[in-house]
Amino acid sequence: MFAHSPWHGLSKACKLALIAFGSCAFSYSATVEIHPGQNIPTVVSQHPAGTTYLIYPGTYRLTQHIVPKTGDQFVGQTACAPPTTSCSAILTGSRAIGASAVFDGKNYKVTGQNQQGVISLPSKVCQPGYLACNRPEDLFFDGVPLQHLNASSLPTIGSKQWWFDYANNVIYFHDNPAGHTVETSVLDTAFLSSANNVTIRYLTIRGFASPLQRAGIESSNGNLTSSASANWTIDHCEAYNNHGAGVRIAYGMKIKSNYLHDNGTLGIVGGTDSSSPSNVLVQGNTINHNNYARMLSGAGAGGFKVGHTAGLVIRNNTVSNNDGTGIHFDTTSQNPLVDGNIVTNNAGGGGIEYEVSVTSAVIRNNIVQKNVLPDGINVSAAGIGSYASTGASMYCNVVELPNLKANSHGIMVVGSNRGYNPFSPYQYLMSTANNFHHNTVIWDSGSTGLVGFSLSDPSHQPNFFNNNGVPDYNTYHLPSLSTANFIYDNNGSGTNTRKTFTEYQAAGADVHGSADANNNSGFPRVRITAPADQASFTSSSITVNATATDNSGINRVQFYVDWVLKATVTGSPYSFTYSNPTSGTHTITAMAHSNAGISACFAVTVKKQ
């Protein structure tokens, strides 16, 4: 281990102040090297706040938490960019037990296993056949989690299954461990600390026995506040085989460019009634194949699920092939921005859900394809949906409905009886101020899913249609225009009659929208490259640049400001100059039209000072 002197990097004045007065306002910036075989928690306890720990390639089996101090950085010595390149510095909460296994004639058993983590939720949150999903311990066979059987006495154990006799501290499994790596998770999480401004980079975090709603990477298990366990950065890390989630959010956390996959329930989790993280950024992550523990999607499984959050930004992530909802906001979430994500092939839940949440959400520029796939649990959900929530604004999204399930819908606003908010101001949870416009919706052949507004709570929400914006300017591409794939009663009856597009328009929806039977031509990819979203400017004009591609070619790109057409460009480069803008905030949109007759848009928000 190598460490710079504590005096390294200090000014002469600061050194003199330390000698004379014993203190000096400075930022400690020593670098400490850690090599395999060293105990990371012990090393960290020996150094002051603000230390950078350079962790060399190898596997570090933690038996206690790493407790960072404010400003500490934990960085893998070898840079990585998962999933393209793996992170070779590995922190794990598991122990290897294969060599200790003894065959008893039927099974292999390992004694002396006294780990027993917190059971944070009852087994009713588990899918049938996986009723031990709430037990945080796992058994891995060459890195693959086996099915944890739930039984009060030794059951019949098959291949790829295991059972934990918690009363007698014995693990049983069926498969021969010879020539294989057999591990069981013991420690609940890698880091726990109330320190602020901690960075975790270029590390693999795997095999932690994190309880449900917790994670392999988290700042604290206590009541998080804006002044403790705040402003952590997790970037370019890989997290997998953690029983709860890969990462648990906290105040001001930045989760960027990570690979969060094959965790027990979720890639990212966070937010409780006692913890309401705000100002969180989730950007550029790959989140896939989570929920091997088989928790019910509605209880909290899939790619990303948070509650009680405020101002969270989830941008440019790829969320795919999870068993559960792709992106899910639940329980009094406020003001999220869900922007530019690719959400595909998630099973047992919707693509993007805004549920029982209380203030505005912006859901835009997302590609949401073939979600709500079958997983053995029958659910009805939408590619993008607002459920008993307030103020979801959904625009410039592409939604494709799969042909595998009748209950896989497109874009839905749902007014249902979800009771009263259990948190202040304790209001009845109604669907109000929701709207969707300028989206592209495509039905695969055979799909019978719906788009529109559904009311199942007419007694409490008789003004449901008046209290929400009318869907408009959307384009729909169906296998046939004669099919009834729309729902919009525009009254308080709650009958929810299926309609053709002509009947849908007659009811007052999408009077400026369009529908056709061109559902096999794909869709254009379009993006505004400048200005950046949330940019501010003071000049009298601003140049808007966009890119657009499609297999059939691009026919034209139209530029809108606050949904008013300003320019049409028929060839690359696609740009226009927005002149003499008024002061304030504006939405700039590029709408690409393919030669095949399909359109899609991309929007940014800018501010003229």
Buried (B, 14 or more C-beta within 10 A) or exposed (E): EEBBEEEEEBEEEBEEBBEEEEEBEBEBBBBBBBBEEBBBBEBBEEBEBBBBBBBBBBBBBBEEBBBBBBBBBBBBBBEBEBBEBEBBBBBBBBBBBBEBBEEEEEBBBBBEBEBBBBEBBEEEBBBEEBBBBBBBBBBBBEBEBBBBBBEEEBEEBEEBBBBBBBEEBBBBBBBEBEEEBBBBBBBBBBBBBBBBBBBBBBBBBBBBBBBBBBBBBBBBBEEBBBEBBBBBBBBBBBBBBBBBBBBBBBBBBBBBBBBBBBBBBBBBBBBBEEBBBBBBBBBBBBBBBBBBBBBBBBBBBBBBBBBBBBBBBBBBBBBBBBBBBBBBBBBBBBBBBBBBBBBBBBBBBBBBBBBBBBBBBBBBBBBBBBBBBBBEBEBBBBBBBBBBBBBBBBBBBBBBBBBBBEBBBBBBBBBBBBEEBEEEEEEEBBBBBBBBBBBBBBBBEEBBBBBBBBBEBBEBBBEBBEBBBBBBBBBBBBBEEEBBBBBBBBEBEBEBEBBBBEBBBEBBBBEEBEBEBBBEBBBBBBBBBEBEBEEEBEEEEBEBBBBBEBEEEBBBBBBBBEEEEBBEBEEEEBBBEBEEBEEEEBBBBBBBBBBBEBBBBBBBBBBBE
